[in-house]
């Protein structure tokens, strides 16, 4: 039984090392039909660099496929499939993930053409791929809004919080 527990702990080591999110590195989800919290993408990139090494050396993101899809008369979305790779014990490990963003759409102010749609799609897919490794796992698993959780996450990064005024 000990070998099984050791294997489980080994398998979960990466996950546990990156699953807690710094509350100062989140943003509220706006403009979507759902509410929630999202980890800041650039912070996740920093965490991946801390964990695996410099991008391009210890980890990276390759575009497998991408394109545009017309959804209706005024809406065009960009879609992307990426391969996120990272090095572990000298071996290249890969995760495939998809993402997307609106490239053209009608807003209350008129037509919007988003020059950053491809970048946004790639960032979206990268965040999703990193989440499969456990990055910001507390948010993705739904722990974030549990009573007292954000305080615990804050204390994880910054130490005990003193409530004395």
Residue pairs with C-beta under 8 A, 6 or more apart in sequence:
14 51
14 88
14 133
14 134
15 133
15 134
15 137
16 134
17 51
17 134
18 47
18 51
18 133
18 134
18 135
18 136
18 137
19 134
19 135
19 136
19 137
19 138
19 141
20 137
20 138
20 153
20 156
20 157
21 39
21 136
21 138
21 139
21 144
21 153
22 43
22 153
22 154
22 157
23 150
23 153
23 154
23 157
24 154
24 157
25 39
25 40
25 43
26 37
26 38
26 39
26 40
26 139
27 37
27 38
27 40
28 35
28 36
28 37
28 38
29 35
29 36
29 37
29 38
36 139
36 144
37 139
37 144
37 145
38 127
38 139
39 127
39 135
39 136
39 139
41 123
41 126
41 127
44 126
44 127
44 130
44 135
44 136
45 55
45 126
47 130
47 135
48 55
48 59
48 86
48 130
48 135
49 55
49 58
49 59
51 59
51 86
52 58
52 59
52 86
52 87
53 59
53 87
55 61
57 87
58 86
58 87
59 84
59 85
59 86
59 87
60 84
60 85
60 86
61 82
61 83
61 84
61 85
61 122
61 125
61 126
61 129
62 82
62 83
62 85
63 80
63 81
63 82
63 122
64 81
64 82
64 83
64 96
65 80
65 81
66 78
66 79
66 80
66 81
66 118
66 121
67 78
67 79
68 76
68 77
68 78
68 79
68 103
69 76
69 77
69 78
69 79
70 76
71 77
74 104
74 105
74 106
74 111
75 102
75 104
75 105
75 106
76 102
76 103
76 104
76 105
77 100
77 101
77 102
77 103
77 117
78 100
78 101
78 102
78 103
78 117
78 118
78 120
78 121
79 98
79 99
79 100
79 121
80 98
80 99
80 100
80 118
80 121
80 122
80 124
80 125
81 96
81 97
81 98
81 125
82 96
82 97
82 98
82 99
82 122
82 125
82 126
82 129
83 94
83 95
83 96
84 94
84 95
84 96
84 97
84 125
84 126
84 129
84 130
85 92
85 93
85 94
85 95
86 92
86 93
86 133
87 93
95 129
95 132
95 133
96 129
97 125
97 126
97 128
97 129
97 132
98 125
98 128
99 121
99 122
99 123
99 124
99 125
99 126
99 127
99 128
100 121
100 124
101 114
101 117
101 120
101 121
101 124
102 112
102 114
102 117
103 113
103 114
103 117
104 111
104 112
104 113
104 114
105 111
105 112
106 112
114 120
127 136
130 136
131 137
131 140
138 144
138 149
138 153
143 149
144 150
151 161
154 161
155 161
